[in-house]
Every structure is written in C-alpha cells, then in structure tokens.
Amino acid sequence: MKRALIVDDSRTMRMILTKYLRALGFEIKQAGNGLEGLKALEEMEWADVALVDWNMPGMNGIEFVHSVRAQEKYSELRIMMVTSETDVERMLQALEAGADEYVMKPFTQEIIQDKLSLLGLAA
C-alpha cells in the first residue's frame, strides 16, 4: 500500500485530497501545518509522497520542505506542493527547496493523478 501525507491548514482541502488519493489506493495521514506534518511523518515512519500547502500558520510549506530535505531518512520522499501560489518565482523557490512537483489550486483529480504518475506513484 502506498502512503501519503497531506499537509494543509484547510480541512476542506485535506478532505478533497484524501478522497482523490484514496481512490488511487493510498493510505492517508493528515496534518494542519508544517510542524504537525513533521510529527505525522515521524509517526508514519515512511511515506511515498507528501502533498504540501504553501501558506500555513506555525510552519509554512517551504519551511516544511527544507526541514524534510535536511533529513537523510526522508531522501526518498516525494514532495508535491499543492498551493494557490501561482507566481513562477514561487514555483522555482519550491523546486529549489526540494519539492518534486508543483500543483496550483484549483486542480482536478486528473491533475493530481498526472503529477503522481510523473513521480512514479500512479498509473
């Protein structure tokens, strides 16, 4: 079973992403910000992918990416930013920080599946 961590301060967005990923056969863990995301990742022991929002209280998405990428044990984790940030500079910043893919809100289930396919995690 594939595992995904969804890190977003919007409960609605977490529920939408959970629905999409469960349909693709993922086991899901959710977190409301980057700090909760790091804790959830520790509890999970491993995950295939983290879908991370940019703008969150406590620890934002970029800080989460930097923190995860600083830890060797998460070197295989794929990170997908899922955000309303549409500026190209923001996308570059996320990719430079260590994100593997970038999805702009609003999105469809097909877009999420396509991005997961690019990461080798969906058919």
SULNOR-V841370 format. One record per residue. N is the residue number from 1. PSI is psi as a letter, one per 40 degrees, with the letter a starting at -180 (999 if undefined). OMEGA is omega in radians with two decimals (NA if undefined). BURIAL is + if it has 9 or more other C-alpha atoms within 8 Angstrom, else -. Layout:
n = <N/N>
psi = <PSI/PSI>
omega = <OMEGA/OMEGA>
burial = <BURIAL/BURIAL>
//
This chain:
n = <1/2/3/4/5/6/7/8/9/10/11/12/13/14/15/16/17/18/19/20/21/22/23/24/25/26/27/28/29/30/31/32/33/34/35/36/37/38/39/40/41/42/43/44/45/46/47/48/49/50/51/52/53/54/55/56/57/58/59/60/61/62/63/64/65/66/67/68/69/70/71/72/73/74/75/76/77/78/79/80/81/82/83/84/85/86/87/88/89/90/91/92/93/94/95/96/97/98/99/100/101/102/103/104/105/106/107/108/109/110/111/112/113/114/115/116/117/118/119/120/121/122/123>
psi = <h/i/h/i/h/h/h/h/e/h/d/d/d/d/d/d/d/d/d/d/d/d/d/e/e/i/h/i/i/i/i/e/i/d/d/d/d/d/d/d/d/d/d/d/d/i/i/d/i/h/h/h/i/d/h/i/i/c/h/i/d/d/d/d/d/d/d/d/e/e/h/d/e/f/d/e/h/h/h/h/h/h/i/e/h/e/h/d/d/d/d/d/d/d/d/d/d/e/i/d/i/h/h/h/i/i/i/i/d/d/d/d/d/d/d/d/d/d/e/f/e/i/999>
omega = <3.09/-3.13/3.11/3.02/3.10/-3.11/-3.10/-3.14/3.10/3.12/3.13/3.14/3.09/-3.13/3.12/-3.14/3.09/3.13/-3.13/-3.06/3.09/3.12/3.13/3.05/3.14/2.90/-2.98/2.93/-3.10/3.05/-3.06/3.06/-3.08/3.13/3.09/3.12/3.11/3.12/3.14/3.13/3.08/-3.11/-3.12/-3.05/3.04/3.03/3.10/-3.06/2.99/3.05/-2.89/3.04/3.12/-2.99/3.12/3.08/3.07/3.06/-3.10/-3.05/-3.13/3.09/3.09/-3.14/3.12/-3.10/3.13/-3.10/3.11/-3.10/-3.10/-3.07/3.12/-3.07/-3.14/-3.10/3.03/-3.13/3.10/3.03/3.10/-2.89/3.06/3.10/-3.05/-3.12/-3.13/3.11/3.11/3.13/3.12/3.13/3.14/-3.13/3.10/3.13/3.12/3.06/-3.13/3.13/-3.08/3.13/3.12/3.05/-0.09/-3.12/3.10/3.08/-3.14/3.13/3.12/3.13/3.13/3.14/3.10/3.08/3.10/3.13/-3.14/-3.05/3.12/-3.12/NA>
burial = <-/+/+/+/+/+/+/+/+/-/-/-/-/+/-/-/+/+/-/+/+/+/-/-/-/+/+/+/+/+/+/+/+/+/+/+/+/+/-/+/+/-/-/-/-/+/+/+/+/+/+/+/+/+/-/+/-/-/+/+/+/+/+/+/+/+/-/+/+/-/-/-/-/+/-/-/+/+/+/+/+/+/+/-/+/-/-/-/-/+/+/-/-/+/+/-/+/+/+/+/+/+/+/+/-/-/-/-/-/-/+/+/+/+/+/+/+/-/+/-/+/+/->
//
